[in-house]
């Protein structure tokens, strides 16, 4: 997921996306322990996408705090 796509979504959608990605990452790790995973680069992509989502959410929190002050 690109950063522009992430910024275009509202916070609730981002939280749901992050949750779904965490579940997918867990599934990949679980399958990786049991069998060989064909797309090992997917681990990295998921982790980075989750980090992007959390970065955008935090930036929104900071902007909201500044708006209140």
Secondary structure per residue as TSV (DSSP state, phi and psi in degrees):
chain	resnum	aa	ss	phi	psi
A	1	X	-	360.0	131.6
A	2	X	-	-81.1	157.5
A	3	X	H	-63.3	-34.3
A	4	X	H	-64.5	-38.5
A	5	X	H	-64.6	-39.5
A	6	X	H	-66.7	-45.0
A	7	X	H	-66.5	-25.2
A	8	X	H	-77.2	-13.6
A	9	X	S	-94.5	156.6
A	10	X	-	-83.6	169.9
A	11	X	H	-61.9	-38.5
A	12	X	H	-63.3	-43.8
A	13	X	H	-62.4	-39.3
A	14	X	H	-65.0	-40.2
A	15	X	H	-63.8	-39.9
A	16	X	H	-66.2	-40.8
A	17	X	H	-63.4	-43.1
A	18	X	H	-62.4	-41.0
A	19	X	H	-63.4	-43.8
A	20	X	H	-64.3	-39.7
A	21	X	H	-67.1	-37.7
A	22	X	H	-63.2	-39.1
A	23	X	H	-64.8	-41.7
A	24	X	H	-63.9	-41.4
A	25	X	H	-62.9	-41.8
A	26	X	H	-60.6	-44.7
A	27	X	H	-61.5	-40.6
A	28	X	H	-63.8	-42.9
A	29	X	H	-64.7	-40.9
A	30	X	H	-63.7	-46.0
A	31	X	H	-66.1	-33.7
A	32	X	H	-63.9	-31.6
A	33	X	H	-74.8	-31.9
A	34	X	H	-90.4	-34.3
A	35	X	S	-150.4	178.1
A	36	X	-	-82.2	132.2
A	37	X	-	-93.0	133.1
A	38	X	S	-78.5	-32.7
A	39	X	-	-112.8	79.2
A	40	X	T	-69.9	-22.8
A	41	X	H	-69.9	-15.8
A	42	X	H	-64.5	-31.5
A	43	X	H	-54.8	-51.7
A	44	X	H	-62.9	-44.3
A	45	X	H	-61.1	-43.6
A	46	X	H	-65.9	-46.1
A	47	X	H	-59.4	-43.0
A	48	X	H	-68.7	-37.1
A	49	X	H	-65.5	-41.8
A	50	X	H	-60.9	-42.3
A	51	X	H	-63.5	-40.4
A	52	X	H	-61.8	-43.6
A	53	X	H	-60.9	-46.8
A	54	X	H	-65.5	-34.1
A	55	X	H	-64.5	-45.1
A	56	X	H	-65.7	-42.0
A	57	X	H	-61.9	-41.8
A	58	X	H	-67.0	-40.5
A	59	X	H	-61.8	-37.2
A	60	X	H	-67.2	-38.8
A	61	X	H	-62.1	-44.9
A	62	X	H	-63.8	-41.9
A	63	X	H	-63.3	-38.1
A	64	X	H	-67.6	-39.0
A	65	X	H	-65.5	-40.2
A	66	X	H	-67.2	-33.9
A	67	X	H	-68.1	-33.8
A	68	X	H	-72.3	-35.3
A	69	X	-	-76.2	360.0
